[in-house]
Amino acid sequence: MMALEKLSATAAHWSIAQYKEIFETAVSIRAPVSSVSGGRRDACRTAGETPALRLASVVEDQSGVQGFAVARVLGRERELENIIVADQAQRRGLGTRLLGELVNLARSQGVESIFLEVRESNRAARDLYLKCAFVENGHRKSYYQNPLETAILYKLDLV
């Protein structure tokens, strides 16, 4: 997952410790082409704050990880924190599949909404979110660094 993330200029870049934490308390369910895992306690929190759980969906084939999505569980909401598809696997529906798995799981759990932010310049991701019925609902100027860029906020209401 980290190798794939490092190749993506638009992805959220996390440390190896952050990725390991996703799976420390995970129960993995492996299918031939994808696996869904969950269970990361957030190491970055304020004292006394309840740790956050994260869910990860991973698409693999014989050559390795082809894509993944990570979402943070926030009560009746989910925050999509990262979604990446390998360059060689793009335009095959994997991004749609990863996002669809997250949305379907959220619906089955009675989640009210899913939200996210994305670089303004990331047209492919923005098109995916619109295709999956997310609605643009705000901006955060100068939110991203290296390069400095505006974040576009999206939300999908499930109820």
C-alpha positions, -999 to +999 in steps of 0.1 A: +000+000+000+028+024+009+046+018-024+015+026-043+008+057-022+043+070-027+038+069-065+006+090-063+013+128-062-023+136-051-026+110-023-025+117+014+010+106+024+012+087+057+040+070+076+046+033+077+034+034+114+001+049+103-004+022+077+005-006+102-020+008+127-048+003+102-043-034+104-032-040+140-067-047+153-081-058+119-101-087+110-093-094+073-117-110+049-098-121+018-115-126-015-097-137-047-093-101-060-101-078-031-100-078+006-117-056+032-100-049+064-106-026+093-093-014+126-069+014+130-068+033+163-059+069+156-025+078+171-030+115+165-057+126+190-062+149+219-059+135+254-092+120+265-105+117+230-119+084+218-096+067+193-110+065+158-115+033+138-105+031+102-117+008+075-096-002+045-106-018+012-078-033-008-078-046-044-049-070-052-039-093-080-010-116-086+013-086-091+004-069-058-018-041-045-036-024-074-057+000-053-070+008-019-094+031+000-092+041+037-121+057+056-123+070+091-153+060+113-168+091+130-201+080+146-228+080+120-204+095+094-174+082+074-146+104+061-128+090+030-092+098+038-074+081+009-082+063-023-056+053-048-055+031-079-022+021-095-015+039-128-015+006-148-048-004-132-067+029-139-097+031-163-108-004-153-134+005-127-113-001-096-118+033-081-155+030-086-154-005-071-134+007-040-157+036-034-188+015-041-177-010-014-172+018+011-207+032+003-224-002+004-207-010+038-217+024+052-253+019+041-255-015+057-242+000+089-268+028+090-243+055+083-258+089+075-231+104+053-197+101+038-175+132+033-141+140+019-118+167+006-097+165-026-072+187-044-089+211-067-065+199-095-074+162-091-100+161-119-100+123-121-110+119-084-135+147-086-152+131-116-153+098-097-170+114-067-196+131-089-202+098-108-209+082-074-234+109-064-212+129-041-221+166-040-196+194-038-203+214-006-174+237+001-138+248-003-108+252+019-084+277+005-047+268+008-056+235+025-029+214+008+008+220+008+035+211-017+021+225-038-003+250-021-038+242-033-075+246-025-094+215-012-128+209-027-152+193-001-177+166-011-205+149+007-228+119+001-260+118+021-271+082+027-304+089+045 
